[in-house]
């Protein structure tokens, strides 16, 4: 006989695991599946070396999910977002502009955490929730929906019944495809490298984004590593150059790191393996279908600029949680999912469009265009009201469901 759940979550990445923790804490009977067991140790094969900056609005959601107490000791606060233009003839900082969270109040913009550690603490939280069933190594393989419920086939041969399916299963989402929802994709010919470094100069909780060409080079604060200041790096480059950099031996790579970082934190010492992934923008045509809600990368993928990626995903989750809790008797009803689409889709499109423009501006190689970019940064920063508005928009002040 088929098992029955209130909610089935396809996908066990940070977004799917957060959803499992949140809905489990809200009292729903939840099944979360993912074909790949989560890697929860930094040095293990397949560990996700990326980091996530949780912006201010996301902290409340993590608290509601029962996650923040375990995550807080590992979180590095982000108090200043520093933009550096290094687009001149030589790779040196010619403009430095600081966006300080003090202008918006006392709290930092957000907190940075390593993705492999997020998975570790999320899995531990799920284990403490008796109403959440997490099945790593198991995937969703089929979907049949009707007015009253959905039936989901799993890779272990079983089937489950549910009122709501949440597709949090990545940019190639099988549940999105099964629901027949299309996706608009924009490619840039870019790839990103992600890894962690140590350095002699403290980061002082400043997240630094350096613009030259090929895409931004971002240093995000991490807690100290073995007594040395540490940062996560996301280095975006044109695809062939990213592949070349990924293949350099450590000494040559560290020399390239020092040059690309403009020496802002001193020599950077590579501390972890280098992960490489392609940069695209993807936006689903709809955020929902019959008995199915899309969230996270199943719904939208954006370049890693301005800490928007997972924070947009948590904006999805917050909107969906509020609607589902208000309709506990049938969390996947058509009216609930239509309201979810209306609450999120326009916001997602607006943010994806803005990030696309920022990425294209950062990618330019021609010197006149780089000079124009620097002039634009100076003009935006020079107006205090505009600067404050940009910071508020980055945190999601434009709408209740934005992050």
N, C-alpha and C positions, 0 to 999 in steps of 0.2 A: 504494500500500500504506500502511495506517495506521502512523503513527509510534507507538513504544512508549516510555512513561516509567514510572519507579517511582512518581512522585507528580505529580499535576496540581493546581496551586493556582489556584482561581478567585478573583481579587481582588488588586489591586496597591496597596492602601493600606499604611500602616505595618505592620499585622499580617501581611498576605500577603507583603510584601517581606521582613519578618523571617523568616517561615517559609521562604521560598525560600533566603535566605542560610544559615539554620541547617541545613536538610536538604541543601543543596548542600555545605556544609562537612562534613557527615557522610558524604558520598560518594554520595548518591542522585542518580539522574538525574531532574531536576526541570523541569517546564514551569510557568511562571507567566504568566497572561494577565489583562489588564484592559482594558475598552473605552476608557478615557481615558488617554492618555499622562500620566505623572507630571509635575506642575509642580514644578520644582526651583529656582526663583528667586523670591525674596520679592515682587518688584514685578510679576511676570508675572500675566496674567489667569488666574483660577481657582486661584491659590495658596491653600493651606490655611493660614489665619492662626492656627489653634489651636496650642496647645503640648501636649506630653505630659510629665508628671512620671513618670520611671522610678523606681520604688521599689527599695529595696536588692536584693530577690531577682531583679529583672529584669536587673541589671547582669551577673550571671554568665551569663545566657542571651545577652545581647548580646556578651559576650566569646567564648562558644562559637561564635557565628555569625560571628566575625571583624569585628564592627562597632564595638566599643567604642573601639579606638585612634583611629578617625577621628572618633567622636562626642565623645570626652572633651574636646577643646579648646573645644567649643561649648556644653558643659553647665554650667548654673548649679546648684551644690549647694543642697539644701533642708535646712537644719539646724533650723529652727524652723517649726512649723505654728501660726499664730496665729489664734485664733477671736475675733471681735469681735461683740458684740451691740450693735446701734444701733437697737433697737426701741422707744425711748422716744418722747415727744411730738415731739422734734426729732431730725434725723438726725445725732446725735453718738454717739461711742463711750461707752457706759455700763458695759460690761464688756469687759476684754481678758484673754484667757487664752492662755498660751504652752505648747505641747507641744514639749519640747526633746529632740532626738535624743540629746543627751548622757546622758539618763537610761537609754538603751538601749545605750550604748557610744560609741565614738569616731566611727563613720561617720555621714554625714548620712542623713536619711530617704530621700533619693533625689536625682535630678538632672533639671532641666527642660530640654527641647529643643524647638525649633520644628519643626512638622510638615513644612513645606516642605523644611527642611534635612535632616530624617530621610530623606525620599525621595531627596534628592540623594546622600547617602552610601550608602544602601542600593542604589541603582541602580549606583553605582560599584563596590560590593562584588560585586554579581551579575556585572558585566562581567569581574571577575577570576576567576570560577568557570566553567571550561569545561563542566561538567556541568549548568549551569543555563541554560535557554532562557527568556528574558523577552520576551514579545510584547505591548508596549503597543499599544493601538488594536485589540485582538482580544478578543472576549468568548466565554464559554461560552454555547451556545444550546440544547444538548440533552444528555440523560444517559440512558444505557441501562446497567443493571447486571445482573450475574449472579453466580453463586457465585464464579467464578474471576477476574473482572476487570470493569472499567467501560470503556465507550466514551463519549467526550465529543465532541460536535459543536461546532465553533468557527465564529465569524461570518465567517471567511474561506472557508468552504465545506469545510475539511478536517475530518478526524476523527482522534482519537488514542486509544490504548488505555493503560490504567494499572491498577495494583493498588490505588491509593488516590486519591480525590479529596478535597481539602481545600477546603471552602467558606469563604472569607474575603472574600466578595463583598457585604458590607454588610447593612443592616437589611432590604432588600428582596431578599435573596439568591435569584437564579434557581436555583442548585444546591440550596438548601434546599427550594424549591418543587418542583423536579423530583424530589427524593427523597421528597416527600409528608410532610414534617415540619411540624407546625403550630406556631404562635407565639402566646403570650399577650401582649397589648398593653395597657398602661396609659397614658392620656393625662392631661396636667396643664393644658393650655391655656397652657403656657409656651413661650417661645423664649429662646435664648441669643445674645448678641452676643459675638464674639471678635475681638480686635485687640491691638496692642502700643502701649505708651506709654513716654515718658520722663518723669522727675520730678526735682526738685532734691534730695530727701532719699534717701540710699542705702537700698536694701531690706535690706542686711546678710544676704542669703540667707534671709530670712523670707518664707514663703508666708502670705498673709493672707486669711482668708475672713470677709467682713462680712455679718452677717445683719440684715435689717430687715423687708422684705416682698417678695413676688414671687419670691423665690429668692435664693441667695447671690451676692454680688459678690466675686470672687476675684482677687487680685493675686499672680502667680507670678513669682519672680525670673528674669530673663534676664541674659546678659552685657551689659556696657555698650554703648551705641549712640553712636558718635561722641563718646566721652568722657563721656556722660551716663548715670546710672543708668537702667535700663530694666526693665520688667515686662510680662508678658502678662496680659491681662484676660479673664476670662469673666464676663459680666454676665447673669444670669438674671432674667427679668421675665415678668409676665403677657403673653400674646401681643400684644394691641393696643398695650400700652405699649412693648414691644420694637420693634415696627414703627415706632412714632412716634419713638423714640430713634434708630433706624437712619437715619431720614430727616432728622434735624436737620443744619443746617449746622455746620461744624466748631467755631466759637466757642461756639454754644449747647450743643453736645454736650460740649465740654470743661468748660463750667460745670456741666452735669448730672453729669459725671464727678467733679468736685471735691466736690460735695455728697454723692453716693452713696458715695464713698470716705472720707467723714468727714475729708478733708484729711490723712489719715495720712502720705502721702508728698509732700504739697504739691500744687500745681497739676499736673494730668496733661496732657501734650501728646500728642495723637493722632499716631502715626507711621505707621500702616498703614491699609489699607482695613478696613471693618467687615464681618465675615461674620455671617450670621444662620442659625440652624438650629433646628428644633423639638425640644422635650424630651419624651421618652417613656421608659418602661421596657418592654423586650421580653425575653421569655425563651422559648427554644424548648422544645417538649415533650420533645425528646430531643437529645442532643449528637451523635448518629450515626445513620446508616441503612446500608443495604447498600452497602459500598465507599465510603461518604461520611462524613467527619468535619466537624462544624461547629465553627468557632471565631470569636472576635472578634464583630463586630456581626451576623454571620449567626446566632450562637447567643444573644447577649445584648446589650442596649443599656441603659445606665443613665444617669441624670442626672450631669453632671460635678461630682461632689462627692467630696472625699477622694482624688483621683487614682486612682480605682478602675478606670476604663474600660479603657484599653489594658493596664493591669497585670493585670486579670482575663483579658484576651486572651492575654497572655504566660504566665499560669498554664495556660491551655488548651494553649498550644504546648509548654510544658515537659512536661506530662503526656503529650501525644501523642508528643513526641520520644522520651521514655524508653521508651514502649511499642513504637514503630516500630523503634527501634534494637535492641531486644531480639528483634524478629521480622523481621529483614531479608529473609528469604526470601519473606514475604508480609505487607507492612506494612498491608494493608487487610483482613486476615482478620477474620471475624466475631468471634472471641474477642478480638482486639485492640480492635476498635471498641466492643464491649460493655464491656470494661475501661475504656476511655476515658470512656464515658458514666458509668459508676459512679464514676470518680475525680473527675469535674468537675461533674455536674449538680446534686447536692445543694449543693455549695459555691456554685455560681452562684446558685441559688434563695435561699440564705440571705443572700448579699451583696446581691442585688437587692432583697430585702425590707427589709434594713436601710437601704439608700440611699433607697429609696422613703419610708421613715418620716422620714429626715433632710430630704429635699426637702420633704415636706408641712409639716414643722415650720418650715422656713425660709420657706415660701411664705405663711404666715398673715398676715392683715391686721389682725385684731381685736387691740386693745391688751392685753386680759387674757391672750390666748393668747401674745402676744409676751412679756409679763411672765413667764408660766409657763415659756416657753422659756429665758429668761435665768436663772431660778431653777434650772432643770434643768442648765444649763451650769455654774453655780457649784457645784452639788452634786457633779457628776461630777468636775470639776477639783479640788475640795477634798480628795478622797481620793487620796493618792499611789498606793496599789496599783491603784485603779480607773483612774487616769490612765495608769499604765504598761500595764495590760492593754489599754486602748483603743488605745494606740499600737502595741502588738504585734499586735493584731487588724488594724489598718489595714495593717500590713506583711505580714500573712498568716500569723501564728503559729498560727492555729487549725487549719491542715492543711498537709500537705506540698505540696499542689498549689495552695494559695491564694497570691495575690500581694498 
